[in-house]
């Protein structure tokens, strides 16, 4: 009976593993599909096509900002006019919803697919969204400057008046006036002051100050710079941690009772999502290196799938105590595709940094390249071999589960490919 049971349990094989290039093409098409669904208000992006168990058929400000940042990066590389049109449509949609009455203003995390605000109970506010949206749009503004389209920037993206009537300016004003308030984390579970949120806000105001100065909005530039520096001091004072390297949250006002390790993949994501702008924490800062080592070791130890396929990279989850398995919140969590590829992207950035500084030896280059490739292969191995990537893969058998074709999974793979110069 035991032998028969083993035959009936689905298992992963090495057959037909997609190449990185094939996966990139599929992920790009999947992101475009999730951003152009016919029943969704133009410019909005569904987090996943899943409508039940779980229902992710909504637009989250954070997820959409990260998605459009990946498309902006892709447009910068390839100058695809279809992608540019999508970016303009997104800007119009964001300008619309910035003016909607919602429970938490610009800190509202989630919207219905018709563009209206979600009115059910939820973890609000989530104050990383406006910062991430501003960062993505600031990058696009600079691309438009380089293309000679300053008029669009001044009319639609940044107009130096108060009350603010342009999308970047509105977000920067919100961030500058609300960054020191408690909000929910990117997992929508704990309320407090979060490394991820604060670093995103710090960098948004830092880059916003530069843009404001360039556009002769000098008072705003000074204000944004001042608030950015205040956030920087808070980050440096409260989040470096001798045991875990970088603490995920401080000053918890609505904590999860079982999350007490202080360890989470969110700081890693923060470093990636604010690259290349943030200079507060070097990628090789001792606290950052301690954090990466602690994070990797923790997940290598608790997920059996990492031991079962030990020749692959480390499958990384959200945090060690996670109880959300993609369907329920009463079981051990799983590795996430976006977290796993994030480790590979981080190593790519370190390798790029060492190469630019002339400190990358042949031996070290080979070692880092092996780690990068292992993380990519881990992600590809747990896909369905056709390019689909869900939210998670099971910590025991490695099969996908949770929301299907999570947009964040696909745009994370895209970003990692571009940061690693694999295109």
Beta strands, then each sheet from edge to edge (+ up, - down):
strand 1: 59-60
strand 2: 110-111
strand 3: 183-184
strand 4: 191-194
strand 5: 240-241
strand 6: 245-246
strand 7: 249-254
strand 8: 335-336
strand 9: 392-393
strand 10: 400-401
sheet 1: 1+ 2-
sheet 2: 3+ 4- 7+
sheet 3: 5+ 6-
sheet 4: 8+ 9- 10+
end
